[in-house]
Amino acid sequence: MATFEATTRSLAFAHMEGGVKTVFVVPWSLEFSMISSGDRIEFEDLGSISIGSIRRYDSVEALLEAEGWVNVVPEAEGAEHAATVLRGSSEWNARAEGSDGVLALRVRWAKRKS
């Protein structure tokens, strides 16, 4: 089991913790291409998630259609808004998405730091 580091909004972590958000999305990167089922992602001082399955998609739109936007960005008003929210993060790498796609990481469970 490996541990990776990432950032996310506190609302997104709360949704993962509550089982509402079941998919964490990242643009493809060399680091995240090595993630496996059972690995963990640490979110700074928020907590961590355990990863279930991993799927790669050509674009955010393809991911949202296949995974369901409600599972990715539950607070969004629709798929288009969900794509805007994902891409609106300062950490989002649009170039990586355009050339290599995105990864959908299924959340197995989330644990808040004490």
C-alpha positions in Angstrom: 0.0 0.0 0.0 1.4 3.4 -1.0 0.4 6.8 0.2 0.1 9.8 -2.2 -0.5 13.4 -1.3 -3.1 15.7 -2.9 -5.2 18.7 -2.2 -8.9 19.1 -2.2 -11.6 21.5 -1.0 -13.0 20.8 2.5 -16.5 20.4 1.1 -15.2 17.7 -1.3 -13.6 15.8 1.5 -16.7 16.1 3.6 -18.7 14.6 0.7 -16.2 11.7 0.5 -16.3 11.2 4.2 -20.1 11.1 4.1 -20.2 8.7 1.2 -21.9 11.2 -1.1 -18.9 11.8 -3.4 -17.6 8.4 -4.5 -15.2 9.4 -7.2 -12.1 11.6 -6.8 -10.8 13.0 -10.1 -7.2 14.0 -11.0 -5.6 14.9 -14.3 -3.4 12.1 -15.5 0.2 12.4 -14.1 3.1 10.1 -13.8 2.7 10.1 -10.0 -1.0 9.2 -10.1 -0.5 6.7 -12.9 1.2 4.4 -10.4 -1.7 4.4 -7.9 -3.3 1.1 -7.2 -6.4 -0.2 -5.5 -5.9 -0.2 -1.8 -3.5 2.8 -1.9 -4.2 5.9 0.2 -4.4 9.6 -0.6 -3.6 12.1 2.2 -5.2 15.5 2.0 -3.1 17.9 4.0 -4.7 18.4 7.4 -8.2 17.1 6.4 -7.6 13.3 6.4 -7.2 10.5 3.9 -9.1 8.2 1.5 -8.6 4.7 0.5 -8.8 3.9 -3.3 -10.9 1.2 -4.8 -11.0 1.0 -8.6 -9.2 3.3 -11.0 -10.3 4.2 -14.5 -8.8 6.5 -17.1 -10.9 8.7 -19.4 -10.0 10.9 -22.3 -11.7 14.0 -20.8 -13.6 15.3 -17.8 -16.8 15.1 -19.9 -16.3 11.4 -20.7 -15.6 10.7 -17.0 -18.7 12.6 -15.8 -20.9 10.7 -18.4 -19.5 7.3 -17.4 -19.2 7.8 -13.6 -22.2 10.1 -13.1 -21.6 13.8 -12.2 -23.5 13.4 -8.9 -20.8 10.9 -7.8 -18.0 13.3 -8.7 -19.3 16.7 -7.8 -22.5 16.2 -5.8 -23.1 19.9 -5.2 -23.1 20.7 -8.9 -26.3 21.6 -10.8 -25.4 19.3 -13.7 -22.6 17.8 -15.7 -21.5 21.1 -17.3 -21.3 22.8 -13.9 -19.4 19.7 -12.5 -16.8 20.1 -15.2 -16.4 23.8 -14.5 -16.0 23.0 -10.7 -13.3 20.4 -11.4 -11.4 22.6 -13.8 -11.7 25.6 -11.6 -9.2 24.4 -9.0 -5.9 26.2 -9.0 -4.2 22.7 -9.0 -6.0 21.5 -12.1 -3.6 20.8 -15.0 -5.5 21.4 -18.2 -2.5 20.5 -20.4 -2.3 17.1 -18.7 -6.0 16.5 -19.2 -5.8 17.5 -22.9 -2.8 15.3 -23.7 -3.3 12.3 -21.3 -6.8 12.4 -19.9 -8.1 12.1 -16.4 -8.2 9.4 -13.7 -11.4 8.5 -11.8 -10.4 7.1 -8.4 -13.2 5.3 -6.6 -13.3 6.2 -2.9 -13.5 3.2 -0.7 -13.6 5.0 2.6 -12.5 8.4 4.1 -11.0 9.0 7.4 -10.7 12.5 9.0 -7.5 13.3 10.9 -8.0 13.6 14.6 
